[in-house]
Amino acid sequence: MANKGPQYGLSRDVQMKIDKKYDAELEERLVQWIVAQCGAAVGEPEAGKTGFQTWLKDGCVLGHLINSLSGGNPPIKKVQSSTMAFKQMELISQFLKAAEKYGVMVTDMFQTVDLWEGKDLAAVQRTLMSLGSVAVTKNDGCYKGDPSWFHRKAQENKREFSDEQLMEGKSVIGLQMGTNRGASQAGMSYGTPRQIINNNP
C-alpha cells in the first residue's frame, strides 16, 4: 500500500473525531477477554491504540478468537501469520464473515481498512464487544472469561397459540379502539334545548 501523508483540513478534523471515540478502558477489557479466550499464546499488545492495532492487524489473533468460540468446527481453517498485506487483509475479512455467521449484526461490523489502516479502531472495539455479547448470550460452553464483561443480547421469546386462542383474540376489542368502561352521564347538567332560529325569510 502507498504511504499516507499527513492529513489537513476537514479530513484531519473528521479523523480526530473518530479517534476520540476510541476507549482505552474498553481496550484493556477486550485484551483481557481475548487472552482468556485464546490463551497466552496470542500474547498481549503494548498499551495504547497503536499497540492494539498492531496486535490485531495481521488477523491471526482475530482468527484464533473466532475459532475458539466455534467449538470443534473452526470457521477459519488456516490461521497463519504473513507479512504480505493482502494475506493479512484476507484473514481479517474471513474473521468478519465468520463473526457475521456467528451472530454479530452487520451494523456492528468494522471494515477491513478500519483495522488494517487504523482508520476507525473504535469500530473494531464495537465489533469485538458485540462478538463477546453474542458469545455470552449463546452460553454454549465455548465462552471463557468473566461473563460480566459483556451484556447479554435480547433473545427471541416465541409463543405458540392454538386456533381457538387466535379466534378468541379476534373478538376482543383492544384498548387502542377506546373504551366506555366507567363512563356515566351522572352529574351532567344540560340546559334547555337551544332554539333553532331561522333567519331566512
C-alpha atoms as a printed R data frame, in Angstrom:
    type eleno elety resid chain resno       x       y      z
1   ATOM     1    CA   MET     A     1   0.000   0.000  0.000
2   ATOM     2    CA   ALA     A     2   1.111   3.555 -0.636
3   ATOM     3    CA   ASN     A     3   2.415   5.604  2.238
4   ATOM     4    CA   LYS     A     4  -0.097   8.060  3.625
5   ATOM     5    CA   GLY     A     5   0.940  11.667  4.062
6   ATOM     6    CA   PRO     A     6  -0.296  13.922  6.841
7   ATOM     7    CA   GLN     A     7  -3.957  14.907  6.834
8   ATOM     8    CA   TYR     A     8  -5.087  18.519  6.654
9   ATOM     9    CA   GLY     A     9  -8.306  20.485  6.982
10  ATOM    10    CA   LEU     A    10 -11.621  18.665  7.063
11  ATOM    11    CA   SER     A    11 -10.172  15.151  6.684
12  ATOM    12    CA   ARG     A    12  -7.953  15.751  9.722
13  ATOM    13    CA   ASP     A    13 -10.933  17.069 11.753
14  ATOM    14    CA   VAL     A    14 -13.024  14.035 10.820
15  ATOM    15    CA   GLN     A    15 -10.198  11.653 11.765
16  ATOM    16    CA   MET     A    16  -9.731  13.421 15.113
17  ATOM    17    CA   LYS     A    17 -13.445  12.977 15.909
18  ATOM    18    CA   ILE     A    18 -13.232   9.271 15.052
19  ATOM    19    CA   ASP     A    19 -10.108   8.888 17.192
20  ATOM    20    CA   LYS     A    20 -11.873  10.441 20.201
21  ATOM    21    CA   LYS     A    21 -14.380   7.561 20.193
22  ATOM    22    CA   TYR     A    22 -11.620   5.069 20.989
23  ATOM    23    CA   ASP     A    23 -11.929   3.871 24.621
24  ATOM    24    CA   ALA     A    24  -8.689   2.963 26.452
25  ATOM    25    CA   GLU     A    25 -10.562   1.234 29.321
26  ATOM    26    CA   LEU     A    26 -12.510  -0.853 26.836
27  ATOM    27    CA   GLU     A    27  -9.239  -1.788 25.138
28  ATOM    28    CA   GLU     A    28  -7.979  -3.204 28.441
29  ATOM    29    CA   ARG     A    29 -11.133  -5.298 28.959
30  ATOM    30    CA   LEU     A    30 -11.079  -6.606 25.377
31  ATOM    31    CA   VAL     A    31  -7.401  -7.602 25.665
32  ATOM    32    CA   GLN     A    32  -8.179  -9.441 28.938
33  ATOM    33    CA   TRP     A    33 -11.026 -11.313 27.269
34  ATOM    34    CA   ILE     A    34  -9.096 -12.231 24.103
35  ATOM    35    CA   VAL     A    35  -6.167 -13.572 26.158
36  ATOM    36    CA   ALA     A    36  -8.571 -15.528 28.439
37  ATOM    37    CA   GLN     A    37 -10.424 -16.870 25.387
38  ATOM    38    CA   CYS     A    38  -7.437 -17.773 23.184
39  ATOM    39    CA   GLY     A    39  -4.733 -18.466 25.763
40  ATOM    40    CA   ALA     A    40  -1.402 -16.811 26.460
41  ATOM    41    CA   ALA     A    41  -0.021 -17.878 23.051
42  ATOM    42    CA   VAL     A    42  -1.640 -14.830 21.412
43  ATOM    43    CA   GLY     A    43   0.499 -12.547 23.589
44  ATOM    44    CA   GLU     A    44  -0.532  -9.069 24.703
45  ATOM    45    CA   PRO     A    45  -0.278  -5.752 22.915
46  ATOM    46    CA   GLU     A    46   1.568  -2.679 24.057
47  ATOM    47    CA   ALA     A    47  -0.824  -0.321 25.835
48  ATOM    48    CA   GLY     A    48  -2.433   2.252 23.590
49  ATOM    49    CA   LYS     A    49  -4.248   2.450 20.323
50  ATOM    50    CA   THR     A    50  -1.213   1.784 18.123
51  ATOM    51    CA   GLY     A    51  -0.250  -1.312 20.110
52  ATOM    52    CA   PHE     A    52  -3.840  -2.609 19.922
53  ATOM    53    CA   GLN     A    53  -3.928  -2.101 16.151
54  ATOM    54    CA   THR     A    54  -0.530  -3.752 15.607
55  ATOM    55    CA   TRP     A    55  -1.631  -6.756 17.704
56  ATOM    56    CA   LEU     A    56  -4.776  -7.351 15.648
57  ATOM    57    CA   LYS     A    57  -3.598  -6.077 12.256
58  ATOM    58    CA   ASP     A    58  -2.339  -9.349 10.740
59  ATOM    59    CA   GLY     A    59  -5.672 -11.078 11.520
60  ATOM    60    CA   CYS     A    60  -4.151 -14.015 13.429
61  ATOM    61    CA   VAL     A    61  -5.470 -13.023 16.876
62  ATOM    62    CA   LEU     A    62  -8.937 -12.444 15.388
63  ATOM    63    CA   GLY     A    63  -8.794 -15.819 13.615
64  ATOM    64    CA   HIS     A    64  -7.877 -17.637 16.837
65  ATOM    65    CA   LEU     A    65 -10.633 -15.728 18.672
66  ATOM    66    CA   ILE     A    66 -13.476 -16.698 16.325
67  ATOM    67    CA   ASN     A    67 -12.187 -20.292 16.114
68  ATOM    68    CA   SER     A    68 -12.127 -20.584 19.929
69  ATOM    69    CA   LEU     A    69 -15.790 -19.548 20.086
70  ATOM    70    CA   SER     A    70 -16.881 -22.090 17.486
71  ATOM    71    CA   GLY     A    71 -16.222 -25.279 19.436
72  ATOM    72    CA   GLY     A    72 -14.917 -28.201 17.381
73  ATOM    73    CA   ASN     A    73 -15.774 -26.709 13.982
74  ATOM    74    CA   PRO     A    74 -13.414 -23.762 13.345
75  ATOM    75    CA   PRO     A    75 -14.709 -21.414 10.602
76  ATOM    76    CA   ILE     A    76 -11.183 -20.286  9.626
77  ATOM    77    CA   LYS     A    77  -9.274 -23.412  8.659
78  ATOM    78    CA   LYS     A    78  -5.807 -21.883  8.326
79  ATOM    79    CA   VAL     A    79  -4.711 -19.093 10.668
80  ATOM    80    CA   GLN     A    80  -1.183 -18.302  9.540
81  ATOM    81    CA   SER     A    81   0.892 -15.174 10.107
82  ATOM    82    CA   SER     A    82   2.057 -13.371  6.988
83  ATOM    83    CA   THR     A    83   3.920 -10.170  6.229
84  ATOM    84    CA   MET     A    84   2.020  -9.677  2.963
85  ATOM    85    CA   ALA     A    85  -0.693  -7.021  3.190
86  ATOM    86    CA   PHE     A    86  -3.275  -8.851  1.068
87  ATOM    87    CA   LYS     A    87  -2.920 -12.047  3.169
88  ATOM    88    CA   GLN     A    88  -3.442 -10.067  6.382
89  ATOM    89    CA   MET     A    89  -6.489  -8.298  4.943
90  ATOM    90    CA   GLU     A    90  -7.879 -11.597  3.659
91  ATOM    91    CA   LEU     A    91  -7.638 -13.088  7.165
92  ATOM    92    CA   ILE     A    92  -9.431 -10.057  8.637
93  ATOM    93    CA   SER     A    93 -12.184 -10.484  6.003
94  ATOM    94    CA   GLN     A    94 -12.527 -14.171  6.907
95  ATOM    95    CA   PHE     A    95 -12.924 -13.166 10.562
96  ATOM    96    CA   LEU     A    96 -15.670 -10.658  9.652
97  ATOM    97    CA   LYS     A    97 -17.587 -13.262  7.599
98  ATOM    98    CA   ALA     A    98 -17.289 -15.828 10.398
99  ATOM    99    CA   ALA     A    99 -18.384 -13.266 13.012
100 ATOM   100    CA   GLU     A   100 -21.468 -12.431 10.943
101 ATOM   101    CA   LYS     A   101 -22.358 -16.140 10.681
102 ATOM   102    CA   TYR     A   102 -21.782 -16.437 14.435
103 ATOM   103    CA   GLY     A   103 -24.463 -13.801 15.065
104 ATOM   104    CA   VAL     A   104 -22.836 -10.356 15.076
105 ATOM   105    CA   MET     A   105 -25.094  -7.795 13.374
106 ATOM   106    CA   VAL     A   106 -23.800  -6.309 10.117
107 ATOM   107    CA   THR     A   107 -24.338  -2.826 11.576
108 ATOM   108    CA   ASP     A   108 -21.836  -3.662 14.357
109 ATOM   109    CA   MET     A   109 -19.095  -4.731 11.926
110 ATOM   110    CA   PHE     A   110 -15.960  -2.768 11.161
111 ATOM   111    CA   GLN     A   111 -14.491  -2.551  7.668
112 ATOM   112    CA   THR     A   112 -11.151  -4.242  6.951
113 ATOM   113    CA   VAL     A   113  -9.451  -0.864  6.392
114 ATOM   114    CA   ASP     A   114 -10.736   0.407  9.771
115 ATOM   115    CA   LEU     A   115  -8.330  -2.029 11.400
116 ATOM   116    CA   TRP     A   116  -5.597  -2.501  8.819
117 ATOM   117    CA   GLU     A   117  -5.057   1.214  8.161
118 ATOM   118    CA   GLY     A   118  -6.123   2.287 11.661
119 ATOM   119    CA   LYS     A   119  -8.933   4.458 10.279
120 ATOM   120    CA   ASP     A   120 -11.529   3.610 12.950
121 ATOM   121    CA   LEU     A   121 -10.328   1.465 15.845
122 ATOM   122    CA   ALA     A   122 -13.453   2.395 17.839
123 ATOM   123    CA   ALA     A   123 -15.438   0.399 15.233
124 ATOM   124    CA   VAL     A   124 -13.093  -2.550 15.841
125 ATOM   125    CA   GLN     A   125 -13.825  -2.287 19.571
126 ATOM   126    CA   ARG     A   126 -17.572  -2.158 18.826
127 ATOM   127    CA   THR     A   127 -17.374  -5.363 16.758
128 ATOM   128    CA   LEU     A   128 -15.416  -7.197 19.471
129 ATOM   129    CA   MET     A   129 -17.914  -6.026 22.127
130 ATOM   130    CA   SER     A   130 -20.782  -7.308 20.011
131 ATOM   131    CA   LEU     A   131 -18.982 -10.630 19.463
132 ATOM   132    CA   GLY     A   132 -18.461 -11.003 23.223
133 ATOM   133    CA   SER     A   133 -22.146 -10.243 23.862
134 ATOM   134    CA   VAL     A   134 -23.255 -12.886 21.362
135 ATOM   135    CA   ALA     A   135 -20.863 -15.434 22.931
136 ATOM   136    CA   VAL     A   136 -22.160 -14.746 26.471
137 ATOM   137    CA   THR     A   137 -25.776 -14.928 25.272
138 ATOM   138    CA   LYS     A   138 -25.250 -18.270 23.468
139 ATOM   139    CA   ASN     A   139 -23.973 -19.816 26.714
140 ATOM   140    CA   ASP     A   140 -22.790 -22.918 24.809
141 ATOM   141    CA   GLY     A   141 -19.694 -23.558 26.914
142 ATOM   142    CA   CYS     A   142 -17.222 -22.029 24.440
143 ATOM   143    CA   TYR     A   143 -17.018 -18.606 26.113
144 ATOM   144    CA   LYS     A   144 -14.104 -18.162 28.534
145 ATOM   145    CA   GLY     A   145 -13.615 -15.245 30.865
146 ATOM   146    CA   ASP     A   146 -15.844 -13.189 33.126
147 ATOM   147    CA   PRO     A   147 -19.453 -13.129 31.792
148 ATOM   148    CA   SER     A   148 -19.982  -9.692 33.361
149 ATOM   149    CA   TRP     A   149 -17.570  -8.172 30.800
150 ATOM   150    CA   PHE     A   150 -20.388  -8.200 28.219
151 ATOM   151    CA   HIS     A   151 -24.136  -7.666 28.350
152 ATOM   152    CA   ARG     A   152 -26.483 -10.399 27.185
153 ATOM   153    CA   LYS     A   153 -28.375  -9.755 23.985
154 ATOM   154    CA   ALA     A   154 -32.164  -9.840 23.975
155 ATOM   155    CA   GLN     A   155 -33.430 -13.233 22.888
156 ATOM   156    CA   GLU     A   156 -36.480 -14.215 20.918
157 ATOM   157    CA   ASN     A   157 -39.447 -15.318 23.021
158 ATOM   158    CA   LYS     A   158 -41.514 -17.309 20.548
159 ATOM   159    CA   ARG     A   159 -45.053 -18.230 21.571
160 ATOM   160    CA   GLU     A   160 -47.412 -20.751 20.059
161 ATOM   161    CA   PHE     A   161 -51.183 -20.172 20.081
162 ATOM   162    CA   SER     A   162 -53.906 -22.657 19.202
163 ATOM   163    CA   ASP     A   163 -56.511 -21.797 16.545
164 ATOM   164    CA   GLU     A   164 -59.094 -21.466 19.329
165 ATOM   165    CA   GLN     A   165 -56.966 -18.890 21.171
166 ATOM   166    CA   LEU     A   166 -56.401 -16.937 17.950
167 ATOM   167    CA   MET     A   167 -60.180 -16.839 17.272
168 ATOM   168    CA   GLU     A   168 -60.825 -15.607 20.834
169 ATOM   169    CA   GLY     A   169 -58.312 -12.825 20.297
170 ATOM   170    CA   LYS     A   170 -60.210 -11.585 17.247
171 ATOM   171    CA   SER     A   171 -63.348 -10.959 19.281
172 ATOM   172    CA   VAL     A   172 -61.582  -8.854 21.934
173 ATOM   173    CA   ILE     A   173 -61.679  -5.114 21.399
174 ATOM   174    CA   GLY     A   174 -58.267  -3.731 22.212
175 ATOM   175    CA   LEU     A   175 -57.855  -0.604 24.302
176 ATOM   176    CA   GLN     A   176 -56.498   1.192 21.254
177 ATOM   177    CA   MET     A   177 -60.101   1.227 19.984
178 ATOM   178    CA   GLY     A   178 -61.201   3.129 23.072
179 ATOM   179    CA   THR     A   179 -63.311   2.068 25.991
180 ATOM   180    CA   ASN     A   180 -66.502   3.179 27.626
181 ATOM   181    CA   ARG     A   181 -65.780   1.458 30.915
182 ATOM   182    CA   GLY     A   182 -66.536   3.812 33.796
183 ATOM   183    CA   ALA     A   183 -68.336   6.275 31.525
184 ATOM   184    CA   SER     A   184 -71.506   7.756 33.014
185 ATOM   185    CA   GLN     A   185 -73.717  10.763 32.473
186 ATOM   186    CA   ALA     A   186 -74.414  11.092 36.175
187 ATOM   187    CA   GLY     A   187 -73.823  14.637 37.401
188 ATOM   188    CA   MET     A   188 -74.005  16.124 33.938
189 ATOM   189    CA   SER     A   189 -76.329  19.132 33.729
190 ATOM   190    CA   TYR     A   190 -77.858  20.139 30.493
191 ATOM   191    CA   GLY     A   191 -79.644  23.432 29.855
192 ATOM   192    CA   THR     A   192 -82.823  23.837 27.971
193 ATOM   193    CA   PRO     A   193 -82.640  22.813 24.371
194 ATOM   194    CA   ARG     A   194 -81.346  25.562 22.125
195 ATOM   195    CA   GLN     A   195 -83.845  27.137 19.868
196 ATOM   196    CA   ILE     A   196 -83.119  26.931 16.251
197 ATOM   197    CA   ILE     A   197 -83.520  30.362 14.791
198 ATOM   198    CA   ASN     A   198 -84.218  30.540 11.133
199 ATOM   199    CA   ASN     A   199 -83.018  33.881  9.816
200 ATOM   200    CA   ASN     A   200 -84.120  33.129  6.288
201 ATOM   201    CA   PRO     A   201 -87.400  34.886  5.366
